[in-house]
Amino acid sequence: MQGHKKTLSRRFVLAAVVALMIGAVTGAPAVAQSFQDLRATGAVGEAFDGYARVRSTGGDAQSLVDATNAQRRAIYQKRAQEQGISDDQVGRVYAKAIFDKAPAGGWFLLESGKWVQK
């Protein structure tokens, strides 16, 4: 049972880190949850540049991706200013972190334009 609690704790912390990384802020938990649901179904994927992309149309996917990407862009710009590097470089670092922390089955767009599943 101890191992199970430890695993749940790690999952909770991991989920919190990912939520922060994608810019989920207080007052927008429903958007973040809906975005996570779309990612879990494969309707939305992550890209090499740290931004989300719509993989299949329908529903509110585009508006949720746009909102998520706007939050990410603000974070990337802030970090870029602090570090003295480009937004693009920051986005690529976040993309790697998002990929590393994503569960199996998530979709990722490579720079070549090809979608791959983790």
Buried (B, 14 or more C-beta within 10 A) or exposed (E): EEEEEEEEEEEEEEEEEBBEBBBBEEEBEEBBEBBBEBBEBBBBBBBBBBBBBBBEEEEEBEEBBEBBBEBBBEBBBEBBEEEEEEBEBBBBBBBEBBBEEBEEEBBBBEEEEEEEEE
